[in-house]
Amino acid sequence: MKARYIQRGESIDYIPQTDTEAGAVVFLGKLAGITKLDIPAGELGAVATVGVFNVVKASGAIAQGAAIYWDADAGKATTTPNAKYLGVAIEAAASDAEAVKVLINVGAGDYEEESDSSSSGSASASNGGSSGSRGSN
């Protein structure tokens, strides 16, 4: 057997080392995830690995289709490729907008060499009000 289907992968198991709030941006290597619910340290939870999320952003306008990176130090999305690749902006965000809509984990191969740092971190993201369980799908 070369490979066997396990799950859709829309969310995966995640055990944080510290308490992690719902909507936190986390990284498992190069894979971005958004926590679905609060997850206590050392307990099994889940992170969404696909979908569109409103993600808090740094100042400055963002064009639709722009590569979005996660600045863990600032706790915000940015177009500056000095952080982990998060996804692609699905619509433009004005300079004074608080958030940008990001389709996570898409197009990473196109931007991979622009961002290869090991930063990670968390901050709030919203999936438009839908929530999942702590387990994985």
N, C-alpha and C positions, 0 to 999 in steps of 0.2 A: 504494500500500500504506500503510495507516494504522498497523498494528502486526504484528509477526511474533513468534511464540513462540520463545524462546531456551532457557530452562531452568526447572526447578521453583522454584529460588530458595531451597531449604532451606539451601544454603550458597553463599557468593559469594567471589570472589577478593579477597585482601587482601594488600597489601604494606606492612608496618610500617616506620616510620622508625627504630625501635630494636628490639633483640631482644625478642621477645614470647613468654612461656611459654604452654603449653597451658592452657586454662581461663581465659584473660584476658578480661575484659569490655572491649570496645572499641566505639567509636561511629564511624560513617561518617555525619556529619550527625546526623539524628535516628534513624537505623537502628542498633539495638543488634546486636552480634554477640558470639559466644563463640568464641575460637580453639580449633581442634580439636587441634592439635599445636603444639610449639614452632616458632616462625617466626623465623629470623635476620633482622636488619635488612636491608631492601632486597630481600628474596627473596619470591617468590610463595608465598602460603599460602592458607588458607581460613578463613572464620568461619561458624559456624552462625547462621542468622537466624531459625529457628523451632525450637520444642521447649521442653521443660521442663528446667530446670537447677537444681541445688542451688547457691545463691549465698550467699557469706558475708554476714552481716547485722549491722547495728548492734544495740545492746542495745534491748530493748523488745519487747513482744508484737506480732505481726502477724496480723491476721484474714484468713481465707480470702476471696479476692476483692478484697483491698486493692490499690490501685495501688502499684507498687514503682518506686523511682527509684534511680539509681546515684550515690552520693557518691564522686566520684573522689579527693577529698582524703583521705577516710578509707579508701577502697578497700573499701566495704561497701554493701550494699543497705539502703535506708531507705524509710520511708513519708513522709518529709518532702519536699515537692515543691520543693526548692531545687536540684535536680540533674536530670540527663537521665532521661527516662522509660525504664524498662527493660521492664516488663510487669506481669503480675498474679500475685499469690500464689495458687497452686492449692490450698493447704491452710494452715491456721493454723500459726504458729510461736510457741512459747513465748518468753517474755522472755529466758530463759537459753540458748535454742537458738543454735547457731553459724551455722546456715544457714536459708534459706527456699527452698521450691520455687517457681520463677518460670517462668511461661509467657511467653517473651520476645516482644516486638513485637506484642502483642495488646491491643486496646482503647486504643491511643494517641490516637485522636481524642477519646475521652471525657475524657482527662486533659491534652490538649495545652496548653491555656492555663494550667494549673497549673504547668507546667515548660517553660521556654523558655530556660534558661541554656545556655552553650556549654561546660560542663565535660565532660571525658571522662577516661578512665583505664582502668586494668586491675587486676585481682586475680583470684584463683582462683575458678573455678566448675567444677562437675562435672556431666557429663551422664549420670551413672549407669554409667560404665564403657565406654560405646560410644565409638569413636573413628572419625574419618574420615581421608581422605587430605588432603594439602596442596592438592590441586587442588579445583576446585569441582564440585558436582553439576549 
